[in-house]
Amino acid sequence: MSGGRELPPKSLDESRGIARSRAGESTRQRLLEAALEVIDRDGFGAAKVQDVALAAGVTTGAIYSNFRNMDELLAVALAGRLRDAARQRHEVEIPEALERLSSGTGRRSILGGPVYVGLRSGFSLEETQDLVRVLAAASSSAVADQVWSDLVQEMFASAVQTMEIGQQFGVVRSDLDARSLTLFAQCLTLGRRLLQTAGIEPDEGERWEAVLGEALGPLLVKPE
């Protein structure tokens, strides 16, 4: 017999409530995974309630028990994938940037420093297309709109941290506000990605990097 005081057993109602909560979380996760599967297979615009329910192995009623509408389900699913991809990218890119900065190899290269990591902390072209789809879904759902807001704010906060690291290493000018620098960098990268979704590509090579150098160079500390 244990010397400690035994906790009272859970009531039947409490046990049932916990079981329902866990079942609900499982169903919600299956729906999110199924929504991504259907989007990847059929396209965002062609995703149907019945197809998502079938892929998740639930009834269509389960969708409306867990989400306000189909748009909200799609927005939450895509936002989750974008958030996971961004976190994984930062787990790789930030240590790499720190290593370059510590060794000095990133100090003379605009594209090798934290400003570039700040730029890349936006989204890839494919992710930007998903981001646009989330925004489209958010337009018809207040909850989905909050999902959009939370996603972008989380990404922005992570990019600000990256910029602050650059300032601490003496690569980015410390007399400039990290948040404002990040805002500039992300406006630049998201604007570029949105243009790419319409088929407008920047001039690659020396001309594009020359413009980047003129735009970003003054933000970096000049090497001695």
Sequence and secondary structure as in RCSB ss.txt:
>XXXX:A:sequence
MSGGRELPPKSLDESRGIARSRAGESTRQRLLEAALEVIDRDGFGAAKVQDVALAAGVTTGAIYSNFRNMDELLA
VALAGRLRDAARQRHEVEIPEALERLSSGTGRRSILGGPVYVGLRSGFSLEETQDLVRVLAAASSSAVADQVWSD
LVQEMFASAVQTMEIGQQFGVVRSDLDARSLTLFAQCLTLGRRLLQTAGIEPDEGERWEAVLGEALGPLLVKPE
>XXXX:A:secstr
  SS       HHHHHHHHHHHHHHHHHHHHHHHHHHHHHHH TTT  HHHHHHHHTS HHHHHHHSSSHHHHHH
HHHHHHHHHHHHHHHHHHHHHHHHHHHHTTTSS GGGSHHHHHHHTS  HHHHHHHHHHHHHHTT HHHHHHHHH
HHHHHHHHHHHHHHHHHHTTSB TTS HHHHHHHHHHHHHHHHHHHHTT     SHHHHHHHHHHHGGGB    
